[in-house]
Amino acid sequence: MHCLIVLYPQPADPAHFKAYYERTHVPLAKQFPGLRRWHVAYPAQLGPAPAPFCIFRGWFDSEAAMVAALQSEIGGRIAADVPNYSPAGATICHFPDRD
């Protein structure tokens, strides 16, 4: 398995972020080709360093499957939708996951 992580910074309008993200963006992201499972979390701030406001995790069979999903037509639509709820963008990382 290969895990894609998307970290979103603290938004200016948390209520708008959550409403748009959950109603519009997550259903779009669930259409990633090859997405095996996914999880969204809103972590609590635990220390002085800013924590991400929201974390999306998606699992694919392989890194190649994840790259293909990101480069797909729906991957482009997902990326183009980010400014609608997170004008500051997002940080994306990925790694092999044996889970």
C-alpha positions as CSV (number, residue, x, y, z in Angstrom):
1,M,0.0,0.0,0.0
2,H,1.0,3.6,-0.5
3,C,-0.4,6.5,1.6
4,L,-1.1,10.0,0.3
5,I,-1.3,12.7,3.0
6,V,-2.8,16.1,2.4
7,L,-2.3,18.7,5.2
8,Y,-4.4,21.9,5.2
9,P,-3.4,25.0,7.2
10,Q,-5.6,26.8,9.6
11,P,-8.3,28.6,7.4
12,A,-9.6,32.1,7.9
13,D,-13.1,30.7,8.0
14,P,-13.1,27.2,9.6
15,A,-16.9,26.9,9.3
16,H,-16.7,27.5,5.5
17,F,-13.8,25.1,5.1
18,K,-15.5,22.2,6.9
19,A,-18.9,22.7,5.2
20,Y,-17.4,22.9,1.7
21,Y,-14.8,20.2,2.3
22,E,-17.2,17.7,3.7
23,R,-20.1,18.5,1.3
24,T,-18.2,19.0,-2.0
25,H,-14.5,18.1,-1.9
26,V,-14.5,14.8,0.0
27,P,-17.1,13.3,-2.4
28,L,-14.9,14.5,-5.3
29,A,-11.7,13.0,-3.6
30,K,-13.5,9.7,-3.1
31,Q,-13.6,9.4,-6.9
32,F,-9.7,9.1,-7.2
33,P,-9.1,6.1,-9.4
34,G,-7.6,3.3,-7.4
35,L,-8.3,4.8,-4.0
36,R,-8.6,1.8,-1.6
37,R,-9.6,3.7,1.6
38,W,-9.5,7.1,3.0
39,H,-9.7,9.1,6.3
40,V,-10.2,12.7,7.3
41,A,-9.2,14.2,10.6
42,Y,-9.4,17.6,12.3
43,P,-6.5,17.4,14.8
44,A,-6.4,19.4,18.0
45,Q,-3.7,22.0,18.6
46,L,-1.4,20.5,21.2
47,G,1.6,22.8,21.4
48,P,3.0,26.2,20.3
49,A,3.7,25.1,16.7
50,P,0.7,25.4,14.4
51,A,-1.0,22.1,13.7
52,P,-2.7,21.4,10.4
53,F,-6.4,22.2,10.5
54,C,-7.4,19.2,8.5
55,I,-5.6,16.0,7.3
56,F,-6.7,13.8,4.5
57,R,-5.2,10.3,4.1
58,G,-5.8,8.1,1.1
59,W,-4.4,4.7,0.4
60,F,-3.5,3.2,-3.0
61,D,-2.1,-0.2,-4.0
62,S,1.3,1.4,-5.0
63,E,3.1,4.6,-5.6
64,A,2.5,4.2,-9.4
65,A,-1.3,3.9,-8.7
66,M,-1.2,7.0,-6.6
67,V,0.7,9.0,-9.2
68,A,-1.7,7.8,-11.9
69,A,-4.7,9.0,-9.8
70,L,-3.1,12.4,-9.2
71,Q,-2.5,12.8,-13.0
72,S,-5.9,11.6,-13.9
73,E,-8.8,13.9,-15.1
74,I,-10.4,13.6,-11.7
75,G,-7.1,14.3,-10.0
76,G,-6.9,17.6,-11.9
77,R,-10.5,18.4,-10.8
78,I,-9.6,17.6,-7.2
79,A,-6.5,19.9,-7.3
80,A,-8.4,22.7,-9.0
81,D,-11.1,22.6,-6.3
82,V,-8.7,23.2,-3.4
83,P,-8.7,27.1,-3.6
84,N,-12.5,27.0,-3.1
85,Y,-12.1,26.1,0.5
86,S,-8.4,26.5,1.3
87,P,-7.0,29.6,-0.4
88,A,-3.6,29.0,1.3
89,G,-3.4,25.6,-0.5
90,A,-2.2,22.4,1.0
91,T,0.9,20.4,1.7
92,I,1.0,16.9,0.1
93,C,3.3,14.1,1.0
94,H,3.3,10.3,0.5
95,F,5.0,7.2,1.7
96,P,4.9,3.4,1.6
97,D,2.6,2.1,4.2
98,R,2.5,-1.5,5.4
99,D,-0.8,-1.0,7.3
